[in-house]
Amino acid sequence: MISGLYQGQDGGSRLELRIDVDGARPTGRVSGDLFSVAGSTTTYAGSFVVHSPTVRAEGDEARIAGRGAFTFDTPARDVTVTLTGGSGTAEVAGRVYPVAFASAHFRQVLLEVDSVAGTVPFAGYHTAALPAPAGCAPRELSVAAAYAEAGIGLTVAEPGVIPGDGAGADLAWDDAELHHAMTQQFSQFADTVAWRVWLLVAGRHVGGYRGIMFDYNDAHQRQGSAVFYDAIRGDTPQAQRAQLRTYVHELGHAFNLLHSWQKNLGNPPQPLGPDGGFGDLSWMNYVQNYRPGGEAGYWAAFPFQFTDAELVHLRHAFYRDVAMGANAFGTGAAEIAPFEQPVEDLSGLRLDLRAKEGFGFGEPVVVELKLSVTGEPRTTHGHLHPDTEFTQICVTQPSGRTLLYRPMMRHCVDHSTEVRLDAGSPALYRSAYIGHGRDGHYFQQPGEYRVRGQYIGADGSRIVSAPCLVRVRYPAGADDHRVAELMLGEEQGKLFSLLGSDSPALRAGNEALDELIDRYGTHPLTVYARMVKGLNAEREFKTITAGKRLRVRPPDPEQGVRQLSAVARAAASGGLIDNITLNMVMRRLARAEARQGDLDRAGAVMDRMVTIFEEKGVNPVVLGRIRRQAELTKAALGAES
């Protein structure tokens, strides 16, 4: 067998060569990365891949040759490798490198796992512990072993345990806390391209998710992931099997692998597998969405491996497309064609996007998504918000350029949340802030934008909305200009996405919002700054110190009440904030009042919320939900007290 990683150097040029023509699941390719060596520094120079090489072997000598695709221009595109035993020569881009076998793994990655006290990191699962498909070899699989089968060597660093003293009772993590933990923990590394990834084993996420790869919004993405022990814990074979899949899945995103049904949204786009990708037997699919057969069908057929196309990516993708900290997740700004309506749609579902008549320059753009039934009752999943990526949104800017909205934080929702849409409950609603995402601000200039959505149903149907017109008004004066400048900073966009944060990495954004409140307190758009500051003050905020200790900043209910009360008054009278966000603000305001020990005022806030929506004339079904929500919130706050 000759497949594996070979290394060699010719003068100041170093070659890492991957030969993949025999052995376990060969992809029939040769690829490599080139680096320039100068003194004590090494710099990436380029990559290449030969997709269909010829292989000739006589005795202990092998010759591999083919035409390469390069990331740089070179007149010499033929690649030739000659091996005898474990060494030989490789001619690449006109240079001849002496090469020697270095590893059976094509790439080597350092995995650092930190866990919060009280959680137990996953160790291993034996594939024969539960019925497996025919031909699936029984073996013990750890996360490192699963990647080793894909040709990737994971070196697991000495695990760290983060003590929970000072953490309080709430160990639920939100996106802002995870973002802050990543920026703090990665301060010990150079924020640059490197074969290393950090995994946090935390207690639970406020959204109940099983895992997340949350490093999506800086210049060096895909370096941080988290799994949530409370959602995946257990020592039964079923629990251990599910834990293995969650760990491998989230780390797969760090290698720049998209979900199985999203590969057509990459840059460049990749073809979807069977059933729009839901038929892929892959770590990157969701078990409950597998077709045919859902979760039972998935585990009955899953051989505990990546698909062939995913193997090609892991082993042979160009260096910057797979190395952590290099190209952004999905690669590039993902300019796409607007979503097209299906030529035939028998799904029985309808997707609508709605926005208010106009937005001020710099105002956070929020759209309401409505999924409704058009005929007979239908059952589907409830993941309508675009941060789960079962729903995608594209934005056509005034210039005509169309971008895929990519949320700052996206969540792996690999659990079933079935909803039934019928006459008694005809629609599902979500509110989404789409003004800022992984590519920055999407509405940075006045003009008319067209926003279109696509919902991927439980059966794989792709429901496309009609275009929604979003108008961004021109500023009317100097104050409008200055307010827009304070709203449109990159850090401010992140704070709106995270609904506030204590992270020092976002200090300038918080200072800009403070200036907005202090200097332009009567300007209508200041309500958004108050909302972000109030929501952040009202909650606890977790911090992992440089010494890997967990600390929690307690809530500041007085500040929360002050800011959120102003938001509720302005929203009830001015209509700037959409109904779904107003609902959330008032429930958080009630919690802040309760935390100050005033349950009567908390109850009055909930009563006022019902009255506001009655006066707004929302439809009776929605109003009934709001009334029930208000009563449940009162009961929950009373129990907490």
Secondary structure, 3 states (H helix, E strand, C coil): CCCEEEEEEECCEEEEEEEECCCCCCCCEEEEEEEEEECCEEEEEEEEEECCCEEEEECCEEEEEEECEECCCCCCCEEEEEEECCEEEEEECCEEEEEEEEECCCEEEEEEEEEECCCCCCCCEECCCCCCCCCCCCCEECHHHHHHHCCEEEEECCCEEECCCCCCCCCEECHHHHHHHHHHHHHHCCCCCCCEEEEEEECEECCCCCEEECCCCCCCCCCEEEEEHHHHCCCCHHHHHHHHHHHHHHHHHHCCCCCHHHHHHCCCCCCCCHHHHCCCCCCCCCHHHCCCCHHHHHHHHCCCCCCHHHHHHHHHCCHHHHCCCCCCCCCCCCECCCCCCCCCCCCCEEEEEECCCCECCCCCCEEEEEEEECCCCEEEECCCCHHHCCEEEEEECCCCCEEECCCCCCCECCCCCEEEECCCCCEEEEEEECCEECCEECCCCCEEEEEEEEEECCCCCEEECCCEEEEECCCCCHHHHHHHHHHCCHHHHHHHHHCCCCCHHHHHHHHHHHHHHHHCCCCCCHHHHHHHHHHHHHCCEEEECCCCCEEEECCCHHHHHHHHHHHHHHHHHHCCCCHHHHHHHHHHHHHHHHHCCCHHHHHHHHHHHHHHHHHHCCCHHHHHHHHHHHHHHHHHHHHHC
